[in-house]
Amino acid sequence: MAKIFDKVIGIMGFSDEEAEEELLDEEETEKGVQEEVRSSSRKSAQVVSIHSQKQVKVVVLEPTSFEDSQNIADQLKNRRPVIVNLENTDRNLAKRIVDFVSGTTYALGGNMQKVGQGIFLFVPNNVDISGETHEGIKEKGLFSWPISSK
């Protein structure tokens, strides 16, 4: 009702134009502040994944030919750790495969470790190898006492 009265007085020329402009400025400022609050709350709200790491799959391979070494290299390029079992592989072929995959691992910034007799672990640079094998511990003298066989 007051707005209608103000309009009638404005039409008649008795209104204060400065007061109207102040009201309009206040309304625009209030709307701008509300929009700014909405947009800043959207900007500050971040979506964070609860599962920050994806699951890493380990590939276990037992190569039978030198061509299988390319598959091992491809797995490493795809950032998957590979366990290579060379126990039943010809000695010369096993040496060639280890040489090739070792070079690939080095080129990709990864690491390798001998896990057992004829078994090797090759990992890309996104995976760390921790722990020592029984042979590594034995070499450092931690198992220097004789083990009796009963």
C-alpha positions in Angstrom: 0.0 0.0 0.0 2.9 2.3 0.8 4.4 1.7 -2.6 1.2 2.7 -4.3 1.1 5.9 -2.2 4.7 6.6 -3.1 4.0 6.1 -6.8 1.0 8.5 -6.7 3.1 11.2 -4.9 5.9 10.6 -7.4 3.5 11.1 -10.3 2.2 14.3 -8.8 5.8 15.5 -8.5 5.9 15.7 -4.7 8.3 12.8 -4.1 11.9 12.9 -3.3 13.8 11.4 -6.3 17.0 10.9 -4.3 15.1 8.7 -1.8 13.8 6.5 -4.6 17.3 6.2 -6.1 18.7 5.2 -2.7 16.0 2.5 -2.3 16.8 1.1 -5.8 20.5 1.2 -5.1 20.0 -0.7 -1.8 17.9 -3.3 -3.5 20.5 -3.9 -6.2 23.3 -4.0 -3.7 21.4 -6.6 -1.6 20.8 -8.7 -4.7 24.5 -8.5 -5.7 25.6 -9.6 -2.3 23.3 -12.5 -2.3 24.5 -13.6 -5.7 28.1 -13.2 -4.6 27.5 -15.3 -1.5 25.9 -18.0 -3.7 28.7 -18.0 -6.3 31.5 -18.0 -3.6 29.9 -20.9 -1.7 29.9 -22.9 -5.0 33.5 -22.0 -5.6 34.7 -23.0 -2.1 32.7 -26.3 -2.0 35.1 -28.9 -3.2 34.3 -32.5 -4.1 36.8 -34.8 -2.4 36.9 -38.5 -3.2 36.9 -40.8 -0.2 38.9 -43.3 -2.1 41.9 -41.3 -3.1 43.9 -44.3 -4.4 42.7 -46.6 -7.0 43.3 -50.3 -6.5 46.6 -51.6 -8.0 46.6 -54.9 -9.8 49.7 -57.1 -9.7 50.3 -59.1 -12.8 51.9 -62.6 -12.5 53.5 -64.0 -15.7 55.5 -67.0 -16.6 57.1 -66.3 -20.0 57.8 -69.1 -22.3 59.4 -67.1 -25.2 61.2 -63.9 -25.6 58.1 -62.3 -27.2 56.5 -62.5 -23.8 58.9 -59.9 -22.5 57.1 -57.3 -24.6 53.9 -58.1 -22.7 55.8 -57.6 -19.4 57.1 -54.2 -20.7 53.5 -53.2 -21.7 52.2 -54.0 -18.2 54.9 -51.8 -16.7 54.1 -49.0 -19.1 50.5 -49.2 -17.9 51.9 -48.7 -14.4 51.2 -52.3 -13.1 53.6 -54.2 -11.0 54.7 -57.6 -12.5 55.9 -60.7 -10.9 57.9 -62.8 -13.4 58.4 -66.5 -12.7 61.3 -67.8 -14.7 61.8 -71.1 -12.7 60.8 -73.3 -15.6 62.3 -71.2 -18.4 65.5 -72.0 -20.2 68.5 -70.3 -18.5 69.7 -68.3 -21.6 66.1 -67.2 -22.4 65.5 -66.2 -18.8 68.7 -64.1 -18.8 67.6 -62.3 -22.0 64.1 -61.6 -20.6 65.5 -60.3 -17.3 67.9 -58.0 -19.2 65.2 -56.7 -21.5 62.6 -56.1 -18.7 65.3 -54.6 -16.4 66.1 -52.1 -19.1 62.4 -51.3 -19.6 62.0 -50.9 -15.8 65.0 -48.6 -15.6 63.8 -46.5 -18.6 60.4 -46.0 -16.9 62.0 -45.0 -13.6 60.8 -48.2 -11.8 62.6 -50.8 -9.6 63.2 -54.5 -9.6 63.9 -57.0 -6.9 64.7 -60.7 -7.0 62.1 -62.4 -4.8 63.2 -66.0 -5.1 65.1 -68.4 -7.2 64.0 -67.4 -10.7 61.3 -65.1 -9.5 61.5 -61.3 -10.0 59.4 -58.4 -9.1 59.3 -55.5 -11.5 57.5 -52.3 -10.4 56.8 -49.0 -12.2 57.7 -45.6 -10.5 54.3 -45.3 -8.8 55.0 -48.4 -6.6 57.6 -48.7 -3.9 59.2 -52.0 -2.9 59.7 -52.4 0.8 61.0 -55.3 2.9 63.9 -57.6 2.2 64.1 -61.2 1.0 65.5 -64.0 3.1 68.7 -63.9 1.0 69.1 -60.1 1.6 68.8 -60.5 5.3 71.2 -63.5 5.3 73.8 -61.4 3.4 73.7 -58.7 6.0 74.5 -61.3 8.7 71.3 -61.2 10.6 71.0 -65.0 10.2 74.6 -65.7 11.0 73.9 -68.6 13.3 73.7 -72.1 11.8 70.2 -73.5 11.2 70.0 -77.1 12.3 68.0 -79.5 10.2 66.1 -82.1 12.3 
